[in-house]
Amino acid sequence: MLASQETANDQHRFSIPMAVRGALGKTHPDRPALRFNETIHSWQNFNLLSDRLACVFLEKGIGKNDVIATMLPASTAYAMALIAADKSGLLFVQLMLNTKPQICPWSCPT
């Protein structure tokens, strides 16, 4: 692939971390970004909390290109950890609970 093609491809990529830090977070800071059960986080709050968790990772010596694994259920904590890992340059691995081994061989039966 040519360098110009790589640049063109990068311009069309979208990710949740980009949305949190980018236009959605800046232009609509008070709008809901994350809803889970009764909990609603605005873009601004979601960005702030994920920044705090990213700082905790760095304070604990977990930095760029390190790998972290979690066993969190689908929740706001999972979303925060995923975004914080991205902001810190970490590789985030989610170990899945209660998933059939045929679907995810690395899942952990309970």
CORWOCOR-V976897 format. One record per backbone hydrogen bond with DSSP energy under -0.5 kcal/mol. CO is the residue of the C=O (numbers start at 1). NH is the residue of the N-H. If there is no record, write none. Layout:
# CORWOCOR-V976897
co:CO nh:NH
co:CO nh:NH
This chain:
# CORWOCOR-V976897
co:2 nh:6
co:3 nh:7
co:4 nh:8
co:5 nh:9
co:6 nh:10
co:7 nh:11
co:8 nh:12
co:9 nh:12
co:10 nh:13
co:15 nh:19
co:16 nh:20
co:17 nh:21
co:18 nh:22
co:19 nh:25
co:22 nh:26
co:23 nh:27
co:24 nh:28
co:28 nh:31
co:28 nh:43
co:29 nh:44
co:31 nh:43
co:34 nh:41
co:36 nh:39
co:39 nh:36
co:41 nh:33
co:41 nh:34
co:42 nh:46
co:43 nh:47
co:44 nh:48
co:45 nh:49
co:46 nh:50
co:47 nh:51
co:48 nh:52
co:49 nh:53
co:50 nh:54
co:51 nh:55
co:52 nh:56
co:53 nh:57
co:54 nh:58
co:55 nh:59
co:56 nh:60
co:57 nh:62
co:58 nh:61
co:61 nh:63
co:63 nh:66
co:66 nh:91
co:68 nh:93
co:70 nh:95
co:75 nh:79
co:76 nh:80
co:77 nh:81
co:78 nh:82
co:79 nh:83
co:80 nh:84
co:81 nh:85
co:82 nh:86
co:83 nh:87
co:84 nh:88
co:85 nh:89
co:85 nh:90
co:86 nh:89
co:89 nh:65
co:90 nh:92
co:91 nh:68
co:91 nh:93
co:93 nh:70
co:93 nh:95
co:94 nh:96
co:96 nh:108
co:100 nh:103
co:100 nh:104
co:104 nh:107
co:107 nh:109
co:108 nh:98
